[in-house]
Amino acid sequence: MKKFTYTTTLLLSGLLLLMTGCRDDMAKLNSNPSQVTEANISYLFAQSVINFEPAGYLLWFYNAPMTTRWGQMAVPTGGFTSTYTQTTATGDQGGQYINVLKYARDIEQVRSTMPEEDAAKYAHIAACVDVLTVYLGLFDSDMYGDRPFTEAAMARYGGTLTPKYDKIADLYDLWLQMLGDATTTLTTATDQTFPTNQDVVYRGDASKWARLANSLKLKIAVRLLAQDKARALTIASEAASNSAGLIDGTDHDFLFNKASSITQNDGDKVYHWNNGFMESTASSRRVMDFMLRNKDPRVRFFYRKNAWNASIVQGFFDQGKEIPSYILENVNYTESGGQKTFVSWKGMGEPWVRYYGLPVEMDAAQNITEYGDYFDYTNRSKLKIGDAEKTFTPFSGYNQEMIIGRYDFTLPTLPGGPVIQDLDDTPWYGMYLSTSEVNLYLAEFKLLGATLPGTAQQYFNKALRASVEEYNRLASLNEIPYYGKTYGYDQHEAVIDLQAGEIEAMMASPEYQLTGDAALDLEKVYVQQLLHFTLYPNEQFVTVRRSGVPKENSTLIAWENFAPTVPNNAIPRRFEVGAPSPTDLMYQILIDAYSSQGFTPGTGQDGTLLNSERVWQDINAPQFGQGPQ
């Protein structure tokens, strides 16, 4: 396969960060003074962007399988069993924000040593790093609660090695103030030093950073709804009326790639990583069926085609093997002399017929009679031709190349057939806040009574259109399998690219329209938030948790109540916090922080405890499956 050489987009050569510890201090003291370079603020900014990572490999490997199952937005490949609520190791401990906060402290320190007029020239850069820090702080507190922040990352500048834990309520206040200050600075400060080649996000465009800062307030506001609805609505109204504006269009979306070639050991910065993840988790049949019946093109970007192309179907016909019933239902074929011949796909045709989810029902994998085609696939979907044998997964997993740029794709071919692979490494583009997300929040707030200039339907419509367009763009940029190519193996194969008229067909569905039924309309908004966050497992779970959607007995995507095996109040709503070691410098601070939040530290805790001992922003939120309150 062809390979490409990419040129870096970050001018980080020559970067020397401020000292990060005693060893670095000693290195500088023992260096030739002519070789010592003080940290450059624009380089520190670029490095903060490089280190901005809300969802790295370990989160996807450990956290995402838990949260997507707990929220019933995905299904274990072995089906739901009574043990699905058990926690595993977690991929983070709520400290990602420190990786950017330390650069904010560095910038603050460097500016404090400058003449006032020189320091003022870096106000935009400092404001942007504050925005990144708030984003990650908000993200990290979702599953762990209170965080060290106001005293954190200050030890090298005379601060403490044992920073206090700040209350989430106080942090929300602080972060809103920081975002407000950043918005003002980015829209008013003049005579700024902000090299465009150090900003891979917005190329030094302060007005776009201001929109991001202002829009980020909405992410805090939705998390405040369970605690202070009136204030949340006020925050939303003020953000919508702020002269800085909100993210509104492709040019404003917080969507970028960090670099386009490897320098030193930063391959994960370019490609996001190359390890497998979510291998034991598949799409939910209820989610998949909802998207398919509404002709939602995003199903093709969120999930992978299953392995059953027309050639595989014909191969099973030729060997006289049974085909999973739900796949055969979508096949037109002829039969002569006992030989079946594939003719075409039924229904919506390719590529739609290649997407199937797993049943949500408890212990479905043990019910071979009803669900064997889904869960007994290692036997029922296995084909042997001569000495060659392969298994063809009949359901859809997550589209991994939407998350990483170094994932090798192998086209499903018959046993003994050609090996067709896509091995190209593609610099990865991530989307962190977008027009769709902003407008979904606005639609929610409008339905809840916020004073906003548009109607809920207007925001909802804009959000749906933008979401499809955004994911189509990401699919193209990330060069995912089947985007723009079919690999020439199966003449019935179709590309997954967005086609003309598909958005309009999707939005014509009654389930994708607001009708004036207040409760149902709000549920529809939450369902769309959940779909939009399919590739953002933390955000998706926070939305499930705060909304009570999926909802029991819903006509959209129904929540399955597993009681008495696993009642709704036995499903975790946060991650465990480990018991600290008595020798830890932070021991008493940690004990006090957990106690003040009502957390029981320890591992191996059951879901009932992790459901009842909630983080502050989750207190008063509806129980799983209960629906909006």
Secondary structure as GFF3:
##gff-version 3
##sequence-region A 1 629
A	DSSP	alpha_helix	22	29	.	.	.	ID=ss1
A	DSSP	three_ten_helix	33	35	.	.	.	ID=ss2
A	DSSP	alpha_helix	41	50	.	.	.	ID=ss3
A	DSSP	alpha_helix	57	58	.	.	.	ID=ss4
A	DSSP	pi_helix	59	63	.	.	.	ID=ss5
A	DSSP	alpha_helix	64	70	.	.	.	ID=ss6
A	DSSP	beta_strand	74	76	.	.	.	ID=ss7
A	DSSP	alpha_helix	98	112	.	.	.	ID=ss8
A	DSSP	alpha_helix	116	119	.	.	.	ID=ss9
A	DSSP	three_ten_helix	120	122	.	.	.	ID=ss10
A	DSSP	alpha_helix	123	141	.	.	.	ID=ss11
A	DSSP	three_ten_helix	155	157	.	.	.	ID=ss12
A	DSSP	alpha_helix	168	188	.	.	.	ID=ss13
A	DSSP	three_ten_helix	196	198	.	.	.	ID=ss14
A	DSSP	alpha_helix	206	224	.	.	.	ID=ss15
A	DSSP	alpha_helix	229	241	.	.	.	ID=ss16
A	DSSP	three_ten_helix	250	252	.	.	.	ID=ss17
A	DSSP	beta_strand	254	256	.	.	.	ID=ss18
A	DSSP	alpha_helix	267	271	.	.	.	ID=ss19
A	DSSP	beta_strand	281	283	.	.	.	ID=ss20
A	DSSP	alpha_helix	285	293	.	.	.	ID=ss21
A	DSSP	alpha_helix	299	302	.	.	.	ID=ss22
A	DSSP	alpha_helix	310	318	.	.	.	ID=ss23
A	DSSP	alpha_helix	325	328	.	.	.	ID=ss24
A	DSSP	beta_strand	331	336	.	.	.	ID=ss25
A	DSSP	beta_strand	339	345	.	.	.	ID=ss26
A	DSSP	three_ten_helix	352	354	.	.	.	ID=ss27
A	DSSP	three_ten_helix	364	366	.	.	.	ID=ss28
A	DSSP	alpha_helix	368	375	.	.	.	ID=ss29
A	DSSP	alpha_helix	377	380	.	.	.	ID=ss30
A	DSSP	beta_strand	382	385	.	.	.	ID=ss31
A	DSSP	beta_strand	388	391	.	.	.	ID=ss32
A	DSSP	three_ten_helix	400	402	.	.	.	ID=ss33
A	DSSP	beta_strand	409	410	.	.	.	ID=ss34
A	DSSP	beta_strand	421	422	.	.	.	ID=ss35
A	DSSP	beta_strand	430	433	.	.	.	ID=ss36
A	DSSP	alpha_helix	435	447	.	.	.	ID=ss37
A	DSSP	alpha_helix	456	477	.	.	.	ID=ss38
A	DSSP	alpha_helix	502	507	.	.	.	ID=ss39
A	DSSP	three_ten_helix	510	512	.	.	.	ID=ss40
A	DSSP	alpha_helix	518	532	.	.	.	ID=ss41
A	DSSP	alpha_helix	537	547	.	.	.	ID=ss42
A	DSSP	beta_strand	551	552	.	.	.	ID=ss43
A	DSSP	beta_strand	558	559	.	.	.	ID=ss44
A	DSSP	three_ten_helix	568	570	.	.	.	ID=ss45
A	DSSP	alpha_helix	587	597	.	.	.	ID=ss46
A	DSSP	alpha_helix	607	612	.	.	.	ID=ss47
A	DSSP	three_ten_helix	616	618	.	.	.	ID=ss48
###
